[in-house]
Amino acid sequence: MEENRIAVLSIILESREEAPGLNALLSEYGEYIVGRMGIPYREKGVNVMSVVMDAPLSRINALTGRIGQLRGVTAKTLISKY
């Protein structure tokens, strides 16, 4: 069994049309999400989101990759060694 890691996903949503797809992915991985915070940056026309996960590394990477496939969405992940 793969050990869980703590991770923070940083997401920038530049296209509001992708918001439903992003929310669907986050819901799909909801059992691993500890918390999330989204900030609309209206002056720049983007939304910035942080998502804290406690999950196996393979699930963290899978979610990050799937989010990165959405048009107008950028995702990077910081993963702890714990």
PyMOL Python script that loads the backbone (N, CA, C, O; Angstrom):
from pymol import cmd

cmd.read_pdbstr("""\
ATOM      1  N   MET A   1       0.841  -1.187   0.000  1.00  0.00           N
ATOM      2  CA  MET A   1       0.000   0.000   0.000  1.00  0.00           C
ATOM      3  C   MET A   1       0.884   1.247   0.000  1.00  0.00           C
ATOM      4  O   MET A   1       1.850   1.343   0.757  1.00  0.00           O
ATOM      5  N   GLU A   2       0.540   2.177  -0.846  1.00  0.00           N
ATOM      6  CA  GLU A   2       1.309   3.406  -0.986  1.00  0.00           C
ATOM      7  C   GLU A   2       1.025   4.345   0.189  1.00  0.00           C
ATOM      8  O   GLU A   2      -0.124   4.529   0.590  1.00  0.00           O
ATOM      9  N   GLU A   3       2.087   4.931   0.727  1.00  0.00           N
ATOM     10  CA  GLU A   3       1.973   5.845   1.861  1.00  0.00           C
ATOM     11  C   GLU A   3       1.431   7.204   1.418  1.00  0.00           C
ATOM     12  O   GLU A   3       1.764   7.698   0.341  1.00  0.00           O
ATOM     13  N   ASN A   4       0.600   7.792   2.258  1.00  0.00           N
ATOM     14  CA  ASN A   4       0.066   9.122   1.955  1.00  0.00           C
ATOM     15  C   ASN A   4       1.115  10.198   2.175  1.00  0.00           C
ATOM     16  O   ASN A   4       2.005  10.067   3.015  1.00  0.00           O
ATOM     17  N   ARG A   5       0.985  11.266   1.397  1.00  0.00           N
ATOM     18  CA  ARG A   5       1.835  12.448   1.521  1.00  0.00           C
ATOM     19  C   ARG A   5       0.925  13.667   1.632  1.00  0.00           C
ATOM     20  O   ARG A   5      -0.225  13.640   1.194  1.00  0.00           O
ATOM     21  N   ILE A   6       1.449  14.721   2.217  1.00  0.00           N
ATOM     22  CA  ILE A   6       0.722  15.986   2.281  1.00  0.00           C
ATOM     23  C   ILE A   6       1.212  16.833   1.114  1.00  0.00           C
ATOM     24  O   ILE A   6       2.414  16.925   0.863  1.00  0.00           O
ATOM     25  N   ALA A   7       0.277  17.448   0.408  1.00  0.00           N
ATOM     26  CA  ALA A   7       0.632  18.258  -0.752  1.00  0.00           C
ATOM     27  C   ALA A   7      -0.252  19.490  -0.822  1.00  0.00           C
ATOM     28  O   ALA A   7      -1.369  19.507  -0.306  1.00  0.00           O
ATOM     29  N   VAL A   8       0.277  20.522  -1.472  1.00  0.00           N
ATOM     30  CA  VAL A   8      -0.493  21.725  -1.765  1.00  0.00           C
ATOM     31  C   VAL A   8      -0.486  21.920  -3.272  1.00  0.00           C
ATOM     32  O   VAL A   8       0.576  22.054  -3.879  1.00  0.00           O
ATOM     33  N   LEU A   9      -1.659  21.936  -3.871  1.00  0.00           N
ATOM     34  CA  LEU A   9      -1.799  22.221  -5.292  1.00  0.00           C
ATOM     35  C   LEU A   9      -2.078  23.701  -5.446  1.00  0.00           C
ATOM     36  O   LEU A   9      -2.993  24.234  -4.820  1.00  0.00           O
ATOM     37  N   SER A  10      -1.300  24.360  -6.270  1.00  0.00           N
ATOM     38  CA  SER A  10      -1.543  25.756  -6.610  1.00  0.00           C
ATOM     39  C   SER A  10      -2.127  25.778  -8.010  1.00  0.00           C
ATOM     40  O   SER A  10      -1.536  25.244  -8.949  1.00  0.00           O
ATOM     41  N   ILE A  11      -3.285  26.397  -8.143  1.00  0.00           N
ATOM     42  CA  ILE A  11      -4.010  26.378  -9.406  1.00  0.00           C
ATOM     43  C   ILE A  11      -4.356  27.800  -9.810  1.00  0.00           C
ATOM     44  O   ILE A  11      -4.844  28.586  -8.998  1.00  0.00           O
ATOM     45  N   ILE A  12      -4.098  28.127 -11.079  1.00  0.00           N
ATOM     46  CA  ILE A  12      -4.532  29.404 -11.637  1.00  0.00           C
ATOM     47  C   ILE A  12      -5.499  29.099 -12.765  1.00  0.00           C
ATOM     48  O   ILE A  12      -5.160  28.420 -13.733  1.00  0.00           O
ATOM     49  N   LEU A  13      -6.700  29.613 -12.620  1.00  0.00           N
ATOM     50  CA  LEU A  13      -7.771  29.408 -13.596  1.00  0.00           C
ATOM     51  C   LEU A  13      -7.926  30.688 -14.404  1.00  0.00           C
ATOM     52  O   LEU A  13      -8.395  31.704 -13.888  1.00  0.00           O
ATOM     53  N   GLU A  14      -7.531  30.636 -15.671  1.00  0.00           N
ATOM     54  CA  GLU A  14      -7.607  31.805 -16.536  1.00  0.00           C
ATOM     55  C   GLU A  14      -8.872  31.810 -17.383  1.00  0.00           C
ATOM     56  O   GLU A  14      -9.229  32.834 -17.966  1.00  0.00           O
ATOM     57  N   SER A  15      -9.548  30.675 -17.451  1.00  0.00           N
ATOM     58  CA  SER A  15     -10.739  30.536 -18.281  1.00  0.00           C
ATOM     59  C   SER A  15     -11.905  30.056 -17.430  1.00  0.00           C
ATOM     60  O   SER A  15     -11.933  28.903 -17.000  1.00  0.00           O
ATOM     61  N   ARG A  16     -12.860  30.933 -17.189  1.00  0.00           N
ATOM     62  CA  ARG A  16     -14.007  30.562 -16.348  1.00  0.00           C
ATOM     63  C   ARG A  16     -14.817  29.420 -16.953  1.00  0.00           C
ATOM     64  O   ARG A  16     -15.540  28.726 -16.239  1.00  0.00           O
ATOM     65  N   GLU A  17     -14.702  29.225 -18.255  1.00  0.00           N
ATOM     66  CA  GLU A  17     -15.422  28.129 -18.901  1.00  0.00           C
ATOM     67  C   GLU A  17     -14.949  26.770 -18.389  1.00  0.00           C
ATOM     68  O   GLU A  17     -15.685  25.787 -18.477  1.00  0.00           O
ATOM     69  N   GLU A  18     -13.736  26.704 -17.859  1.00  0.00           N
ATOM     70  CA  GLU A  18     -13.191  25.447 -17.349  1.00  0.00           C
ATOM     71  C   GLU A  18     -13.526  25.211 -15.871  1.00  0.00           C
ATOM     72  O   GLU A  18     -13.196  24.156 -15.329  1.00  0.00           O
ATOM     73  N   ALA A  19     -14.166  26.164 -15.225  1.00  0.00           N
ATOM     74  CA  ALA A  19     -14.484  26.025 -13.797  1.00  0.00           C
ATOM     75  C   ALA A  19     -15.318  24.773 -13.496  1.00  0.00           C
ATOM     76  O   ALA A  19     -15.016  24.077 -12.527  1.00  0.00           O
ATOM     77  N   PRO A  20     -16.356  24.457 -14.286  1.00  0.00           N
ATOM     78  CA  PRO A  20     -17.115  23.229 -13.994  1.00  0.00           C
ATOM     79  C   PRO A  20     -16.252  21.965 -14.088  1.00  0.00           C
ATOM     80  O   PRO A  20     -16.400  21.049 -13.278  1.00  0.00           O
ATOM     81  N   GLY A  21     -15.352  21.917 -15.077  1.00  0.00           N
ATOM     82  CA  GLY A  21     -14.469  20.759 -15.209  1.00  0.00           C
ATOM     83  C   GLY A  21     -13.502  20.650 -14.052  1.00  0.00           C
ATOM     84  O   GLY A  21     -13.240  19.555 -13.554  1.00  0.00           O
ATOM     85  N   LEU A  22     -12.968  21.791 -13.622  1.00  0.00           N
ATOM     86  CA  LEU A  22     -12.053  21.801 -12.478  1.00  0.00           C
ATOM     87  C   LEU A  22     -12.779  21.354 -11.219  1.00  0.00           C
ATOM     88  O   LEU A  22     -12.259  20.533 -10.464  1.00  0.00           O
ATOM     89  N   ASN A  23     -13.968  21.879 -10.986  1.00  0.00           N
ATOM     90  CA  ASN A  23     -14.734  21.482  -9.802  1.00  0.00           C
ATOM     91  C   ASN A  23     -15.109  20.009  -9.843  1.00  0.00           C
ATOM     92  O   ASN A  23     -15.150  19.355  -8.801  1.00  0.00           O
ATOM     93  N   ALA A  24     -15.383  19.479 -11.023  1.00  0.00           N
ATOM     94  CA  ALA A  24     -15.699  18.047 -11.145  1.00  0.00           C
ATOM     95  C   ALA A  24     -14.493  17.197 -10.756  1.00  0.00           C
ATOM     96  O   ALA A  24     -14.636  16.190 -10.062  1.00  0.00           O
ATOM     97  N   LEU A  25     -13.310  17.600 -11.200  1.00  0.00           N
ATOM     98  CA  LEU A  25     -12.100  16.859 -10.832  1.00  0.00           C
ATOM     99  C   LEU A  25     -11.841  16.929  -9.329  1.00  0.00           C
ATOM    100  O   LEU A  25     -11.504  15.922  -8.706  1.00  0.00           O
ATOM    101  N   LEU A  26     -11.999  18.110  -8.752  1.00  0.00           N
ATOM    102  CA  LEU A  26     -11.786  18.242  -7.314  1.00  0.00           C
ATOM    103  C   LEU A  26     -12.797  17.399  -6.534  1.00  0.00           C
ATOM    104  O   LEU A  26     -12.456  16.828  -5.498  1.00  0.00           O
ATOM    105  N   SER A  27     -14.007  17.320  -7.012  1.00  0.00           N
ATOM    106  CA  SER A  27     -15.016  16.474  -6.359  1.00  0.00           C
ATOM    107  C   SER A  27     -14.651  15.002  -6.474  1.00  0.00           C
ATOM    108  O   SER A  27     -14.841  14.231  -5.533  1.00  0.00           O
ATOM    109  N   GLU A  28     -14.125  14.617  -7.634  1.00  0.00           N
ATOM    110  CA  GLU A  28     -13.733  13.221  -7.859  1.00  0.00           C
ATOM    111  C   GLU A  28     -12.641  12.790  -6.879  1.00  0.00           C
ATOM    112  O   GLU A  28     -12.616  11.640  -6.441  1.00  0.00           O
ATOM    113  N   TYR A  29     -11.748  13.706  -6.539  1.00  0.00           N
ATOM    114  CA  TYR A  29     -10.653  13.415  -5.616  1.00  0.00           C
ATOM    115  C   TYR A  29     -10.957  13.934  -4.203  1.00  0.00           C
ATOM    116  O   TYR A  29     -10.052  14.060  -3.379  1.00  0.00           O
ATOM    117  N   GLY A  30     -12.206  14.228  -3.933  1.00  0.00           N
ATOM    118  CA  GLY A  30     -12.621  14.840  -2.674  1.00  0.00           C
ATOM    119  C   GLY A  30     -12.218  14.097  -1.429  1.00  0.00           C
ATOM    120  O   GLY A  30     -11.978  14.720  -0.395  1.00  0.00           O
ATOM    121  N   GLU A  31     -12.135  12.783  -1.493  1.00  0.00           N
ATOM    122  CA  GLU A  31     -11.777  12.010  -0.295  1.00  0.00           C
ATOM    123  C   GLU A  31     -10.351  12.306   0.170  1.00  0.00           C
ATOM    124  O   GLU A  31     -10.005  12.032   1.319  1.00  0.00           O
ATOM    125  N   TYR A  32      -9.527  12.861  -0.712  1.00  0.00           N
ATOM    126  CA  TYR A  32      -8.141  13.177  -0.378  1.00  0.00           C
ATOM    127  C   TYR A  32      -7.919  14.645  -0.046  1.00  0.00           C
ATOM    128  O   TYR A  32      -6.831  15.020   0.391  1.00  0.00           O
ATOM    129  N   ILE A  33      -8.926  15.473  -0.244  1.00  0.00           N
ATOM    130  CA  ILE A  33      -8.771  16.919  -0.053  1.00  0.00           C
ATOM    131  C   ILE A  33      -9.060  17.298   1.395  1.00  0.00           C
ATOM    132  O   ILE A  33     -10.140  17.022   1.917  1.00  0.00           O
ATOM    133  N   VAL A  34      -8.091  17.929   2.029  1.00  0.00           N
ATOM    134  CA  VAL A  34      -8.215  18.389   3.410  1.00  0.00           C
ATOM    135  C   VAL A  34      -8.923  19.736   3.439  1.00  0.00           C
ATOM    136  O   VAL A  34      -9.757  19.989   4.308  1.00  0.00           O
ATOM    137  N   GLY A  35      -8.588  20.598   2.483  1.00  0.00           N
ATOM    138  CA  GLY A  35      -9.211  21.912   2.417  1.00  0.00           C
ATOM    139  C   GLY A  35      -8.826  22.615   1.133  1.00  0.00           C
ATOM    140  O   GLY A  35      -7.863  22.244   0.462  1.00  0.00           O
ATOM    141  N   ARG A  36      -9.598  23.637   0.806  1.00  0.00           N
ATOM    142  CA  ARG A  36      -9.288  24.411  -0.393  1.00  0.00           C
ATOM    143  C   ARG A  36      -9.706  25.857  -0.196  1.00  0.00           C
ATOM    144  O   ARG A  36     -10.638  26.163   0.547  1.00  0.00           O
ATOM    145  N   MET A  37      -8.988  26.740  -0.885  1.00  0.00           N
ATOM    146  CA  MET A  37      -9.278  28.163  -0.804  1.00  0.00           C
ATOM    147  C   MET A  37      -9.162  28.732  -2.207  1.00  0.00           C
ATOM    148  O   MET A  37      -8.170  28.496  -2.897  1.00  0.00           O
ATOM    149  N   GLY A  38     -10.159  29.470  -2.625  1.00  0.00           N
ATOM    150  CA  GLY A  38     -10.130  30.102  -3.927  1.00  0.00           C
ATOM    151  C   GLY A  38     -10.285  31.602  -3.787  1.00  0.00           C
ATOM    152  O   GLY A  38     -11.084  32.087  -2.987  1.00  0.00           O
ATOM    153  N   ILE A  39      -9.509  32.328  -4.574  1.00  0.00           N
ATOM    154  CA  ILE A  39      -9.546  33.782  -4.531  1.00  0.00           C
ATOM    155  C   ILE A  39      -9.746  34.320  -5.939  1.00  0.00           C
ATOM    156  O   ILE A  39      -8.895  34.113  -6.804  1.00  0.00           O
ATOM    157  N   PRO A  40     -10.856  35.006  -6.182  1.00  0.00           N
ATOM    158  CA  PRO A  40     -11.022  35.634  -7.496  1.00  0.00           C
ATOM    159  C   PRO A  40     -10.183  36.909  -7.560  1.00  0.00           C
ATOM    160  O   PRO A  40     -10.350  37.809  -6.737  1.00  0.00           O
ATOM    161  N   TYR A  41      -9.297  36.981  -8.524  1.00  0.00           N
ATOM    162  CA  TYR A  41      -8.454  38.165  -8.705  1.00  0.00           C
ATOM    163  C   TYR A  41      -9.047  38.924  -9.887  1.00  0.00           C
ATOM    164  O   TYR A  41      -8.574  38.812 -11.018  1.00  0.00           O
ATOM    165  N   ARG A  42     -10.079  39.687  -9.607  1.00  0.00           N
ATOM    166  CA  ARG A  42     -10.879  40.341 -10.639  1.00  0.00           C
ATOM    167  C   ARG A  42     -10.074  41.309 -11.499  1.00  0.00           C
ATOM    168  O   ARG A  42     -10.302  41.415 -12.704  1.00  0.00           O
ATOM    169  N   GLU A  43      -9.126  42.016 -10.872  1.00  0.00           N
ATOM    170  CA  GLU A  43      -8.327  42.984 -11.624  1.00  0.00           C
ATOM    171  C   GLU A  43      -7.546  42.332 -12.764  1.00  0.00           C
ATOM    172  O   GLU A  43      -7.296  42.957 -13.794  1.00  0.00           O
ATOM    173  N   LYS A  44      -7.165  41.070 -12.567  1.00  0.00           N
ATOM    174  CA  LYS A  44      -6.400  40.345 -13.580  1.00  0.00           C
ATOM    175  C   LYS A  44      -7.269  39.365 -14.363  1.00  0.00           C
ATOM    176  O   LYS A  44      -6.820  38.789 -15.354  1.00  0.00           O
ATOM    177  N   GLY A  45      -8.500  39.176 -13.923  1.00  0.00           N
ATOM    178  CA  GLY A  45      -9.409  38.268 -14.625  1.00  0.00           C
ATOM    179  C   GLY A  45      -9.076  36.804 -14.461  1.00  0.00           C
ATOM    180  O   GLY A  45      -9.361  35.997 -15.346  1.00  0.00           O
ATOM    181  N   VAL A  46      -8.472  36.449 -13.327  1.00  0.00           N
ATOM    182  CA  VAL A  46      -8.128  35.048 -13.053  1.00  0.00           C
ATOM    183  C   VAL A  46      -8.633  34.662 -11.670  1.00  0.00           C
ATOM    184  O   VAL A  46      -9.001  35.516 -10.864  1.00  0.00           O
ATOM    185  N   ASN A  47      -8.644  33.375 -11.418  1.00  0.00           N
ATOM    186  CA  ASN A  47      -8.955  32.846 -10.098  1.00  0.00           C
ATOM    187  C   ASN A  47      -7.754  32.033  -9.637  1.00  0.00           C
ATOM    188  O   ASN A  47      -7.193  31.250 -10.404  1.00  0.00           O
ATOM    189  N   VAL A  48      -7.366  32.222  -8.385  1.00  0.00           N
ATOM    190  CA  VAL A  48      -6.227  31.516  -7.806  1.00  0.00           C
ATOM    191  C   VAL A  48      -6.759  30.598  -6.718  1.00  0.00           C
ATOM    192  O   VAL A  48      -7.563  31.008  -5.882  1.00  0.00           O
ATOM    193  N   MET A  49      -6.302  29.354  -6.738  1.00  0.00           N
ATOM    194  CA  MET A  49      -6.809  28.378  -5.784  1.00  0.00           C
ATOM    195  C   MET A  49      -5.652  27.593  -5.171  1.00  0.00           C
ATOM    196  O   MET A  49      -4.672  27.276  -5.845  1.00  0.00           O
ATOM    197  N   SER A  50      -5.783  27.286  -3.881  1.00  0.00           N
ATOM    198  CA  SER A  50      -4.867  26.382  -3.188  1.00  0.00           C
ATOM    199  C   SER A  50      -5.683  25.210  -2.674  1.00  0.00           C
ATOM    200  O   SER A  50      -6.755  25.390  -2.097  1.00  0.00           O
ATOM    201  N   VAL A  51      -5.169  24.014  -2.886  1.00  0.00           N
ATOM    202  CA  VAL A  51      -5.855  22.802  -2.447  1.00  0.00           C
ATOM    203  C   VAL A  51      -4.867  21.974  -1.637  1.00  0.00           C
ATOM    204  O   VAL A  51      -3.796  21.631  -2.136  1.00  0.00           O
ATOM    205  N   VAL A  52      -5.212  21.650  -0.398  1.00  0.00           N
ATOM    206  CA  VAL A  52      -4.368  20.815   0.458  1.00  0.00           C
ATOM    207  C   VAL A  52      -4.883  19.393   0.376  1.00  0.00           C
ATOM    208  O   VAL A  52      -6.072  19.132   0.557  1.00  0.00           O
ATOM    209  N   MET A  53      -3.947  18.459   0.094  1.00  0.00           N
ATOM    210  CA  MET A  53      -4.309  17.045  -0.038  1.00  0.00           C
ATOM    211  C   MET A  53      -3.501  16.195   0.922  1.00  0.00           C
ATOM    212  O   MET A  53      -2.375  16.538   1.283  1.00  0.00           O
ATOM    213  N   ASP A  54      -4.087  15.085   1.329  1.00  0.00           N
ATOM    214  CA  ASP A  54      -3.414  14.025   2.079  1.00  0.00           C
ATOM    215  C   ASP A  54      -3.745  12.756   1.318  1.00  0.00           C
ATOM    216  O   ASP A  54      -4.821  12.181   1.483  1.00  0.00           O
ATOM    217  N   ALA A  55      -2.798  12.317   0.471  1.00  0.00           N
ATOM    218  CA  ALA A  55      -3.115  11.252  -0.477  1.00  0.00           C
ATOM    219  C   ALA A  55      -1.851  10.513  -0.898  1.00  0.00           C
ATOM    220  O   ALA A  55      -0.742  11.002  -0.688  1.00  0.00           O
ATOM    221  N   PRO A  56      -2.022   9.330  -1.496  1.00  0.00           N
ATOM    222  CA  PRO A  56      -0.868   8.660  -2.093  1.00  0.00           C
ATOM    223  C   PRO A  56      -0.287   9.525  -3.219  1.00  0.00           C
ATOM    224  O   PRO A  56      -1.023  10.232  -3.906  1.00  0.00           O
ATOM    225  N   LEU A  57       1.008   9.465  -3.397  1.00  0.00           N
ATOM    226  CA  LEU A  57       1.682  10.275  -4.401  1.00  0.00           C
ATOM    227  C   LEU A  57       1.080  10.063  -5.793  1.00  0.00           C
ATOM    228  O   LEU A  57       0.966  11.010  -6.572  1.00  0.00           O
ATOM    229  N   SER A  58       0.701   8.844  -6.099  1.00  0.00           N
ATOM    230  CA  SER A  58       0.124   8.566  -7.415  1.00  0.00           C
ATOM    231  C   SER A  58      -1.187   9.315  -7.634  1.00  0.00           C
ATOM    232  O   SER A  58      -1.469   9.748  -8.752  1.00  0.00           O
ATOM    233  N   ARG A  59      -1.983   9.473  -6.591  1.00  0.00           N
ATOM    234  CA  ARG A  59      -3.257  10.199  -6.717  1.00  0.00           C
ATOM    235  C   ARG A  59      -3.014  11.704  -6.822  1.00  0.00           C
ATOM    236  O   ARG A  59      -3.703  12.394  -7.574  1.00  0.00           O
ATOM    237  N   ILE A  60      -2.031  12.216  -6.069  1.00  0.00           N
ATOM    238  CA  ILE A  60      -1.680  13.635  -6.154  1.00  0.00           C
ATOM    239  C   ILE A  60      -1.225  13.965  -7.571  1.00  0.00           C
ATOM    240  O   ILE A  60      -1.675  14.944  -8.166  1.00  0.00           O
ATOM    241  N   ASN A  61      -0.329  13.138  -8.103  1.00  0.00           N
ATOM    242  CA  ASN A  61       0.185  13.371  -9.451  1.00  0.00           C
ATOM    243  C   ASN A  61      -0.906  13.219 -10.503  1.00  0.00           C
ATOM    244  O   ASN A  61      -0.938  13.965 -11.481  1.00  0.00           O
ATOM    245  N   ALA A  62      -1.796  12.259 -10.305  1.00  0.00           N
ATOM    246  CA  ALA A  62      -2.888  12.057 -11.261  1.00  0.00           C
ATOM    247  C   ALA A  62      -3.791  13.281 -11.317  1.00  0.00           C
ATOM    248  O   ALA A  62      -4.152  13.735 -12.403  1.00  0.00           O
ATOM    249  N   LEU A  63      -4.157  13.816 -10.164  1.00  0.00           N
ATOM    250  CA  LEU A  63      -5.021  14.998 -10.142  1.00  0.00           C
ATOM    251  C   LEU A  63      -4.311  16.198 -10.760  1.00  0.00           C
ATOM    252  O   LEU A  63      -4.907  16.929 -11.551  1.00  0.00           O
ATOM    253  N   THR A  64      -3.059  16.405 -10.409  1.00  0.00           N
ATOM    254  CA  THR A  64      -2.310  17.529 -10.973  1.00  0.00           C
ATOM    255  C   THR A  64      -2.243  17.425 -12.498  1.00  0.00           C
ATOM    256  O   THR A  64      -2.431  18.419 -13.198  1.00  0.00           O
ATOM    257  N   GLY A  65      -1.981  16.246 -12.999  1.00  0.00           N
ATOM    258  CA  GLY A  65      -1.909  16.045 -14.439  1.00  0.00           C
ATOM    259  C   GLY A  65      -3.228  16.286 -15.134  1.00  0.00           C
ATOM    260  O   GLY A  65      -3.273  16.907 -16.196  1.00  0.00           O
ATOM    261  N   ARG A  66      -4.302  15.799 -14.541  1.00  0.00           N
ATOM    262  CA  ARG A  66      -5.623  15.982 -15.141  1.00  0.00           C
ATOM    263  C   ARG A  66      -6.035  17.449 -15.134  1.00  0.00           C
ATOM    264  O   ARG A  66      -6.640  17.930 -16.093  1.00  0.00           O
ATOM    265  N   ILE A  67      -5.711  18.162 -14.056  1.00  0.00           N
ATOM    266  CA  ILE A  67      -6.015  19.594 -14.005  1.00  0.00           C
ATOM    267  C   ILE A  67      -5.216  20.327 -15.084  1.00  0.00           C
ATOM    268  O   ILE A  67      -5.746  21.221 -15.745  1.00  0.00           O
ATOM    269  N   GLY A  68      -3.957  19.959 -15.265  1.00  0.00           N
ATOM    270  CA  GLY A  68      -3.108  20.595 -16.256  1.00  0.00           C
ATOM    271  C   GLY A  68      -3.581  20.401 -17.688  1.00  0.00           C
ATOM    272  O   GLY A  68      -3.178  21.149 -18.578  1.00  0.00           O
ATOM    273  N   GLN A  69      -4.427  19.411 -17.920  1.00  0.00           N
ATOM    274  CA  GLN A  69      -4.958  19.172 -19.263  1.00  0.00           C
ATOM    275  C   GLN A  69      -6.123  20.093 -19.602  1.00  0.00           C
ATOM    276  O   GLN A  69      -6.524  20.193 -20.761  1.00  0.00           O
ATOM    277  N   LEU A  70      -6.663  20.759 -18.597  1.00  0.00           N
ATOM    278  CA  LEU A  70      -7.762  21.693 -18.852  1.00  0.00           C
ATOM    279  C   LEU A  70      -7.206  22.950 -19.518  1.00  0.00           C
ATOM    280  O   LEU A  70      -6.182  23.482 -19.090  1.00  0.00           O
ATOM    281  N   ARG A  71      -7.867  23.411 -20.541  1.00  0.00           N
ATOM    282  CA  ARG A  71      -7.421  24.611 -21.269  1.00  0.00           C
ATOM    283  C   ARG A  71      -7.587  25.845 -20.371  1.00  0.00           C
ATOM    284  O   ARG A  71      -8.645  26.055 -19.778  1.00  0.00           O
ATOM    285  N   GLY A  72      -6.540  26.646 -20.282  1.00  0.00           N
ATOM    286  CA  GLY A  72      -6.614  27.865 -19.486  1.00  0.00           C
ATOM    287  C   GLY A  72      -6.440  27.641 -17.999  1.00  0.00           C
ATOM    288  O   GLY A  72      -6.762  28.517 -17.196  1.00  0.00           O
ATOM    289  N   VAL A  73      -5.925  26.461 -17.617  1.00  0.00           N
ATOM    290  CA  VAL A  73      -5.711  26.149 -16.204  1.00  0.00           C
ATOM    291  C   VAL A  73      -4.263  25.691 -16.025  1.00  0.00           C
ATOM    292  O   VAL A  73      -3.778  24.838 -16.767  1.00  0.00           O
ATOM    293  N   THR A  74      -3.581  26.268 -15.033  1.00  0.00           N
ATOM    294  CA  THR A  74      -2.213  25.882 -14.709  1.00  0.00           C
ATOM    295  C   THR A  74      -2.202  25.329 -13.293  1.00  0.00           C
ATOM    296  O   THR A  74      -2.837  25.886 -12.396  1.00  0.00           O
ATOM    297  N   ALA A  75      -1.473  24.223 -13.092  1.00  0.00           N
ATOM    298  CA  ALA A  75      -1.397  23.617 -11.765  1.00  0.00           C
ATOM    299  C   ALA A  75       0.039  23.192 -11.464  1.00  0.00           C
ATOM    300  O   ALA A  75       0.716  22.606 -12.308  1.00  0.00           O
ATOM    301  N   LYS A  76       0.482  23.492 -10.270  1.00  0.00           N
ATOM    302  CA  LYS A  76       1.789  23.051  -9.767  1.00  0.00           C
ATOM    303  C   LYS A  76       1.572  22.504  -8.370  1.00  0.00           C
ATOM    304  O   LYS A  76       0.661  22.931  -7.661  1.00  0.00           O
ATOM    305  N   THR A  77       2.412  21.558  -7.977  1.00  0.00           N
ATOM    306  CA  THR A  77       2.220  20.892  -6.700  1.00  0.00           C
ATOM    307  C   THR A  77       3.514  20.907  -5.877  1.00  0.00           C
ATOM    308  O   THR A  77       4.611  20.667  -6.382  1.00  0.00           O
ATOM    309  N   LEU A  78       3.332  21.199  -4.598  1.00  0.00           N
ATOM    310  CA  LEU A  78       4.415  21.104  -3.623  1.00  0.00           C
ATOM    311  C   LEU A  78       4.083  19.917  -2.729  1.00  0.00           C
ATOM    312  O   LEU A  78       3.009  19.866  -2.128  1.00  0.00           O
ATOM    313  N   ILE A  79       5.009  18.961  -2.643  1.00  0.00           N
ATOM    314  CA  ILE A  79       4.734  17.721  -1.899  1.00  0.00           C
ATOM    315  C   ILE A  79       5.718  17.599  -0.741  1.00  0.00           C
ATOM    316  O   ILE A  79       6.926  17.763  -0.909  1.00  0.00           O
ATOM    317  N   SER A  80       5.174  17.308   0.433  1.00  0.00           N
ATOM    318  CA  SER A  80       6.027  17.136   1.612  1.00  0.00           C
ATOM    319  C   SER A  80       6.647  15.734   1.610  1.00  0.00           C
ATOM    320  O   SER A  80       6.216  14.853   0.866  1.00  0.00           O
ATOM    321  N   LYS A  81       7.629  15.552   2.427  1.00  0.00           N
ATOM    322  CA  LYS A  81       8.228  14.221   2.558  1.00  0.00           C
ATOM    323  C   LYS A  81       7.529  13.413   3.654  1.00  0.00           C
ATOM    324  O   LYS A  81       7.935  12.291   3.956  1.00  0.00           O
ATOM    325  N   TYR A  82       6.490  13.979   4.241  1.00  0.00           N
ATOM    326  CA  TYR A  82       5.770  13.306   5.327  1.00  0.00           C
ATOM    327  C   TYR A  82       4.442  12.772   4.860  1.00  0.00           C
ATOM    328  O   TYR A  82       3.705  12.177   5.646  1.00  0.00           O
TER     329      TYR A  82
END
""", "prot")
cmd.dss("prot")
cmd.show_as("cartoon", "prot")
cmd.util.cbc("prot")
cmd.orient("prot")
